[in-house]
Amino acid sequence: MPGKIVLCRCEDVTLSDIEHSVSRGYRDIEEVKRYTGFGTGPCQGKECLAVVALQLAQITKQNPSAIPPFTSRPPLAPTPLKLLAKDPGAHRFPDDLGDDEGEA
Amino acid sequence: MRGEAVEVRIAGSAVRAYGDESLAAATLASGGRILSRSLKYHRPRTFFCFEGHCSGCLVRIGGVPNLRACQAPCSAGAEVEGQNAFPSAEIDLLGAVDFLFSRGMDHHTLMTGSSVLNKLANKVVRQLSGLGKLPDVAAAELPDVHRFDVDVCVIGGGPAGLAAATTTSRGGRSTVLVDDQLRPGGSLRADPRQGRQLAETRWGEAVQAGVTVLARSTAIGFFPEDDGGVLAVSAPDRLYRIYARQWIWATGGYVVNLPFPDNDRPGVLAARAVGRLLVDHGILAGDKICIVEDKGLESDVVALADALSGAGADVTRIPLADVSGTRGRGWTTAVDTKRGKLDCDLVAVAAIPAPASEGPRQQGCTVVLDEAAGGFRVVTNELGQTSATNVWACGDVTGYRGAAASAADGARVAQNLLEARR
């Protein structure tokens, strides 16, 4: 039995998991992310997004430039929640954006 | 070279460490090997990138979980413990999961045949999964929020960012530079042709030119809806809100692994991490080192191999196509190649770094997947402007070019910014 080829170490996603996802019809990068969980760990895809996207281009025989990245969302790095506790912006929801707010 | 000597505790033992290095470097230098276990198969996990970007060195420090050992300084009395394993990271009984599911595990169809079995499986899985345990005590003080209003904000303090910030500041623009590492310098500190001294010099020049350099400060998100756009930056003891007229992304690239069987075994490190340990910390991470290399990195690999040999290591270069696996119980002891088994105590993986473009993407910059560039590179015009207004990019984030060429690119793009119509 050959060893696992790990593409996403945070979530233990292997090359065969990506192939399995494609074989079940989940071929789009967002679909593959949701099906396998790659890119959803502590590194948020820093180590695996490019690697998986390039493998996906090969498996699905697409030109790499046709493959978009998955959506990038904050925070871009592991962040203790206490850092946001005193920020007024962190206590607002999109509906409140028109409201006045004090600066810290 | 390694700073003042201090005593730290690693997995219960007192270890002599140095003030300028990270707890990860101190752990490796003192013989520490396995730090935690992976989420699903409980495979052993440890250092890989030494740049704070992978999840390999997440540990518990001073009772706080999930901290990156490579981004924590060696302060006297610091205490490091492994996490996510039972009874310990070195001997983890849950590692049996890896053997039981040697062909992989599809959690969508795992024990879904019977609803009773499924409920039981869910209970067990919830006990096993997750990362770390809650902190021992709640945070005593909440960090303050600081605001910066500047002409130019440069994100990334490697060769490109330091050159760009120095240039805009000398050109009369108020400039703030944010860098996420313990000490700015980026890949200069990992390249034997550049070096620690050059990193310190370039950092000093930026400060001399009037740049506000924020070290250990990570851009965590861009929020366009907030007063024309604010960059949130996290530092150990505070949050920064940065408002700038122009932005320059110089975030470089993330080191990545190459796809070969058992490529996640401890002892498989990024080649740039092996270079960083040697160049920045004076630590030779192995005696018998195999460099597994992808195409297109010839000059980088030659420079690293020469430096490692010069420091006394026995170095062998192997093309990725010739590698069929790694061996070892815990730490790597050999690489399987087309020509047979090759004994070693360290594998250095040389792959083209993946452009760190998720920040620029949040600001609306167009990126394109490009194999030669290492991943999703930021698209720029000949001046260095991205598709987003007042947003520029330079260095490896626009496609891999290496430390020396990135420095030149940073200065060039910043000069274009100075000459552009306001």
Chai-1 contact restraints between the chains, C-beta under 6 A:
chainA,res_idxA,chainB,res_idxB,connection_type,confidence,min_distance_angstrom,max_distance_angstrom,comment,restraint_id
A,M1,B,S102,contact,1.0,0.0,6.0,A-B,restraint_1
A,P2,B,P261,contact,1.0,0.0,6.0,A-B,restraint_2
A,G3,B,P261,contact,1.0,0.0,6.0,A-B,restraint_3
A,G3,B,D262,contact,1.0,0.0,6.0,A-B,restraint_4
A,G3,B,G325,contact,1.0,0.0,6.0,A-B,restraint_5
A,I5,B,P259,contact,1.0,0.0,6.0,A-B,restraint_6
A,I5,B,P261,contact,1.0,0.0,6.0,A-B,restraint_7
A,V6,B,N263,contact,1.0,0.0,6.0,A-B,restraint_8
A,V6,B,D264,contact,1.0,0.0,6.0,A-B,restraint_9
A,R9,B,D264,contact,1.0,0.0,6.0,A-B,restraint_10
A,C10,B,S55,contact,1.0,0.0,6.0,A-B,restraint_11
A,E11,B,L39,contact,1.0,0.0,6.0,A-B,restraint_12
A,D12,B,S38,contact,1.0,0.0,6.0,A-B,restraint_13
A,D12,B,L39,contact,1.0,0.0,6.0,A-B,restraint_14
A,D12,B,K40,contact,1.0,0.0,6.0,A-B,restraint_15
A,D12,B,Y41,contact,1.0,0.0,6.0,A-B,restraint_16
A,T14,B,G104,contact,1.0,0.0,6.0,A-B,restraint_17
A,L15,B,P259,contact,1.0,0.0,6.0,A-B,restraint_18
A,S16,B,G104,contact,1.0,0.0,6.0,A-B,restraint_19
A,D17,B,G104,contact,1.0,0.0,6.0,A-B,restraint_20
A,G41,B,S55,contact,1.0,0.0,6.0,A-B,restraint_21
A,P42,B,S55,contact,1.0,0.0,6.0,A-B,restraint_22
A,C43,B,C54,contact,1.0,0.0,6.0,A-B,restraint_23
A,C43,B,S55,contact,1.0,0.0,6.0,A-B,restraint_24
A,K46,B,H53,contact,1.0,0.0,6.0,A-B,restraint_25
A,K46,B,Y254,contact,1.0,0.0,6.0,A-B,restraint_26
A,E47,B,C54,contact,1.0,0.0,6.0,A-B,restraint_27
A,E47,B,V256,contact,1.0,0.0,6.0,A-B,restraint_28
A,A50,B,A354,contact,1.0,0.0,6.0,A-B,restraint_29
A,A50,B,G375,contact,1.0,0.0,6.0,A-B,restraint_30
A,V51,B,V256,contact,1.0,0.0,6.0,A-B,restraint_31
A,A53,B,L369,contact,1.0,0.0,6.0,A-B,restraint_32
A,L54,B,E371,contact,1.0,0.0,6.0,A-B,restraint_33
A,P64,B,L369,contact,1.0,0.0,6.0,A-B,restraint_34
A,P64,B,E371,contact,1.0,0.0,6.0,A-B,restraint_35
A,S65,B,V368,contact,1.0,0.0,6.0,A-B,restraint_36
A,I67,B,L369,contact,1.0,0.0,6.0,A-B,restraint_37
A,P69,B,F376,contact,1.0,0.0,6.0,A-B,restraint_38
A,S72,B,E358,contact,1.0,0.0,6.0,A-B,restraint_39
A,S72,B,R361,contact,1.0,0.0,6.0,A-B,restraint_40
A,S72,B,Q362,contact,1.0,0.0,6.0,A-B,restraint_41
A,P74,B,I220,contact,1.0,0.0,6.0,A-B,restraint_42
A,P74,B,G221,contact,1.0,0.0,6.0,A-B,restraint_43
A,P75,B,I220,contact,1.0,0.0,6.0,A-B,restraint_44
A,P75,B,G221,contact,1.0,0.0,6.0,A-B,restraint_45
A,L76,B,I220,contact,1.0,0.0,6.0,A-B,restraint_46
A,L76,B,E358,contact,1.0,0.0,6.0,A-B,restraint_47
A,L76,B,G359,contact,1.0,0.0,6.0,A-B,restraint_48
A,A77,B,T218,contact,1.0,0.0,6.0,A-B,restraint_49
A,A77,B,I220,contact,1.0,0.0,6.0,A-B,restraint_50
A,T79,B,I220,contact,1.0,0.0,6.0,A-B,restraint_51
A,T79,B,S234,contact,1.0,0.0,6.0,A-B,restraint_52
A,K82,B,A139,contact,1.0,0.0,6.0,A-B,restraint_53
A,K82,B,L142,contact,1.0,0.0,6.0,A-B,restraint_54
A,L83,B,P143,contact,1.0,0.0,6.0,A-B,restraint_55
A,L83,B,S234,contact,1.0,0.0,6.0,A-B,restraint_56
A,L83,B,L239,contact,1.0,0.0,6.0,A-B,restraint_57
A,A85,B,L142,contact,1.0,0.0,6.0,A-B,restraint_58
A,K86,B,L142,contact,1.0,0.0,6.0,A-B,restraint_59
A,K86,B,V145,contact,1.0,0.0,6.0,A-B,restraint_60
A,D87,B,V145,contact,1.0,0.0,6.0,A-B,restraint_61
A,D87,B,L239,contact,1.0,0.0,6.0,A-B,restraint_62
A,L97,B,E225,contact,1.0,0.0,6.0,A-B,restraint_63
A,A104,B,V145,contact,1.0,0.0,6.0,A-B,restraint_64
